């Protein structure tokens, strides 16, 4: 029996808030790891030799058009997922991010993001979040007031 390939990926994700709203991105059909259509955190894969904060700034700009001003590492989490015949082992680095104001624009073409939006929790009903975005909400809840 052939074993299914397992791919590893390390990603940097932004937890960015604007009052009670969280910056989220919608996964497109090109999403390699998590299910398309779900809301996810802006961020993504760290290229070989790239520093995590640099990857975060690059991915934020590609997926939202916004500039990263400051990022503080909050937590790391590990995930497994199966998509398109590949099993993934993903390590996510979660950063509390401060962003420059500006309009939301997805600048990457044919990438894993179809939309970016500031969303309040009341808009997040049902299974609409990626596992990483769901964990981010729990991380926010655990922060000191």
LOVEXNU-123748 format. One line per 10 residues: number of its first residue (from 1); for each residue x, y negated, z negated of C-alpha. Coordinates in pm, whole numbers. Example, Ala and Ser with C-alpha at 12.3 -4.5 7.8 and 13.67 -1.06 7.14 Angstrom:
BEGIN
1) 1230,450,-780 ~ 1367,106,-714
end
This chain:
BEGIN
1) 0,0,0 ~ 132,-343,93 ~ 162,-592,-189 ~ 4,-930,-139 ~ 259,-1214,-131 ~ 289,-1432,-441 ~ 399,-1788,-384 ~ 520,-2021,-657 ~ 468,-2395,-659 ~ 547,-2672,-905
11) 320,-2976,-881 ~ 302,-3316,-1050 ~ -45,-3453,-1130 ~ -163,-3798,-1237 ~ -417,-3852,-1512 ~ -521,-4208,-1436 ~ -809,-4381,-1611 ~ -998,-4702,-1550 ~ -1208,-4746,-1862 ~ -1439,-4444,-1876
21) -1361,-4339,-1519 ~ -1098,-4091,-1401 ~ -923,-4105,-1065 ~ -999,-3785,-876 ~ -944,-3655,-525 ~ -1167,-3413,-333 ~ -991,-3107,-195 ~ -1020,-3059,181 ~ -1033,-2732,375 ~ -652,-2759,403
31) -611,-2708,27 ~ -358,-2424,-8 ~ -426,-2329,-372 ~ -759,-2446,-513 ~ -1106,-2418,-359 ~ -1201,-2692,-109 ~ -1477,-2935,-208 ~ -1380,-2948,-575 ~ -1259,-3264,-744 ~ -891,-3245,-832
41) -621,-3471,-973 ~ -411,-3683,-740 ~ -68,-3533,-702 ~ 81,-3223,-554 ~ 382,-3014,-473 ~ 733,-3120,-563 ~ 970,-3082,-270 ~ 1307,-2906,-324 ~ 1549,-3150,-489 ~ 1276,-3410,-548
51) 1233,-3552,-897 ~ 883,-3488,-1042 ~ 806,-3858,-1098 ~ 913,-3937,-740 ~ 685,-3658,-611 ~ 402,-3798,-820 ~ 450,-4148,-675 ~ 467,-4008,-319 ~ 160,-3788,-359 ~ -39,-4067,-527
61) 29,-4297,-235 ~ -57,-4030,23 ~ -380,-3931,-151 ~ -506,-4264,-289 ~ -301,-4546,-135 ~ -215,-4664,-488 ~ 128,-4741,-633 ~ 253,-4567,-947 ~ 375,-4820,-1206 ~ 449,-4587,-1496
71) 414,-4219,-1579 ~ 454,-4035,-1909 ~ 474,-3656,-1910 ~ 186,-3526,-2118 ~ 178,-3150,-2073 ~ 258,-2858,-1843 ~ 16,-2578,-1755 ~ 39,-2259,-1552 ~ -229,-2126,-1313 ~ -287,-1834,-1084
81) -515,-1860,-785 ~ -589,-1660,-473 ~ -664,-1838,-148 ~ -636,-1744,220 ~ -470,-1410,148 ~ -204,-1554,-81 ~ -178,-1529,-457 ~ -37,-1846,-610 ~ 151,-1905,-930 ~ 127,-2279,-991
91) 296,-2482,-1263 ~ 134,-2821,-1306 ~ 311,-3113,-1473 ~ 50,-3358,-1604 ~ 141,-3726,-1636 ~ -53,-4011,-1793 ~ -25,-4261,-1511 ~ -57,-4637,-1491 ~ -134,-4757,-1139 ~ -128,-5086,-954
101) -478,-5205,-864 ~ -592,-5170,-507 ~ -839,-5009,-272 ~ -853,-4630,-253 ~ -736,-4502,85 ~ -629,-4148,176 ~ -319,-4213,389 ~ -208,-3854,458 ~ -349,-3693,772 ~ -461,-3331,784
111) -361,-3288,421 ~ -531,-3130,122 ~ -725,-3447,25 ~ -1047,-3557,192 ~ -1151,-3836,-48 ~ -1033,-4033,-353 ~ -1267,-4192,-604 ~ -1293,-4329,-959 ~ -1552,-4102,-1124 ~ -1726,-4116,-1461
121) -1786,-3797,-1657 ~ -2161,-3830,-1613 ~ -2108,-3773,-1240 ~ -1922,-3447,-1300 ~ -2193,-3185,-1333 ~ -2166,-2816,-1255 ~ -1853,-2636,-1134 ~ -1717,-2929,-938 ~ -1366,-2952,-1084 ~ -1049,-2766,-1000
131) -896,-2582,-1298 ~ -629,-2855,-1324 ~ -887,-3137,-1332 ~ -1090,-2952,-1596 ~ -775,-2917,-1808 ~ -704,-3289,-1762 ~ -1040,-3374,-1918 ~ -952,-3159,-2220 ~ -611,-3331,-2243 ~ -780,-3673,-2242
141) -1017,-3560,-2517 ~ -718,-3451,-2729 ~ -540,-3788,-2702 ~ -538,-4008,-3012 ~ -800,-4284,-2997
end
